[in-house]
């Protein structure tokens, strides 16, 4: 199998001086990249006017191709996401929280409003965390080429919400024990 280095072709075209560039060749490279025949035909009608468009689009595609994470990086991010989910969001054997369902104190109605609001906030956070967890699991199972940065951002948001959730519960549970 012949390995064709398309990045080198794009880079060579971009590195050429603007007056030495073959605009028709640049438009053809752009067509090969995105397959947009209508745009290609429109560019070919007036190459000089569309020279800036060709350059900017080729530069954008080149940057995306060069900065694309490797398969090892993608696998590392997937592994971090799996570890996060299994570490933070699974009940260990013998955990008393598995049998505890309500989470609401018996004296909840007598607590100050700010402490009661922590309980309500945690209900919202729990729902949001469940949605994030589901999104991360779906991305992990799909194995399609999802952007690793998206997965990383979702994991960071999940960690942030989890930290807030746990702090709220600690304040709620410890109120009145001082």
CORZIWO-V9264 format. One record per residue. N is the residue number from 1. SS is DSSP state (h for helix, s for strand, l for the rest). NEAR is the number of other ideal C-beta (glycine too) atoms within 8 Angstrom. Layout:
{{N/SS/NEAR} {N/SS/NEAR}}
This chain:
{{1/l/2} {2/l/3} {3/l/4} {4/l/4} {5/l/6} {6/h/8} {7/h/9} {8/h/7} {9/h/9} {10/h/14} {11/h/9} {12/h/8} {13/h/13} {14/h/10} {15/h/5} {16/l/8} {17/l/5} {18/h/7} {19/h/4} {20/h/5} {21/l/12} {22/l/6} {23/h/11} {24/h/8} {25/h/9} {26/h/13} {27/h/14} {28/h/9} {29/h/12} {30/h/16} {31/h/11} {32/h/7} {33/h/10} {34/h/8} {35/l/6} {36/l/8} {37/h/7} {38/h/6} {39/h/9} {40/h/12} {41/h/8} {42/h/8} {43/h/13} {44/h/8} {45/h/5} {46/l/6} {47/l/11} {48/l/6} {49/l/5} {50/l/12} {51/h/11} {52/h/6} {53/h/8} {54/h/14} {55/h/12} {56/h/8} {57/h/11} {58/h/15} {59/h/9} {60/h/8} {61/h/12} {62/h/12} {63/h/8} {64/h/8} {65/h/10} {66/h/7} {67/l/6} {68/l/6} {69/l/7} {70/l/6} {71/h/5} {72/h/6} {73/h/9} {74/h/10} {75/h/8} {76/h/8} {77/h/12} {78/h/10} {79/h/8} {80/h/10} {81/h/14} {82/h/9} {83/h/8} {84/h/12} {85/h/12} {86/h/8} {87/h/7} {88/h/9} {89/l/7} {90/l/7} {91/l/5} {92/l/5} {93/l/3} {94/l/4} {95/l/7} {96/h/6} {97/h/6} {98/h/6} {99/l/5} {100/l/7} {101/l/4} {102/l/4} {103/l/7} {104/l/5} {105/l/7} {106/l/3} {107/l/7} {108/h/9} {109/h/4} {110/h/4} {111/l/10} {112/l/5} {113/h/5} {114/h/6} {115/h/11} {116/h/10} {117/h/8} {118/h/12} {119/h/13} {120/h/8} {121/h/9} {122/h/13} {123/h/8} {124/h/8} {125/h/12} {126/h/9} {127/h/8} {128/h/9} {129/h/13} {130/h/8} {131/h/8} {132/h/12} {133/h/11} {134/h/8} {135/h/9} {136/h/15} {137/h/9} {138/h/8} {139/h/12} {140/h/10} {141/h/6} {142/h/7} {143/l/3} {144/l/4} {145/l/2} {146/l/8} {147/l/5} {148/h/10} {149/h/6} {150/h/9} {151/h/15} {152/h/10} {153/h/8} {154/h/13} {155/h/12} {156/h/8} {157/h/9} {158/h/14} {159/h/10} {160/h/8} {161/h/12} {162/h/10} {163/h/8} {164/h/9} {165/h/12} {166/h/8} {167/h/8} {168/h/13} {169/h/11} {170/h/8} {171/h/10} {172/h/12} {173/h/8} {174/h/8} {175/l/8} {176/l/6} {177/l/5} {178/l/3}}
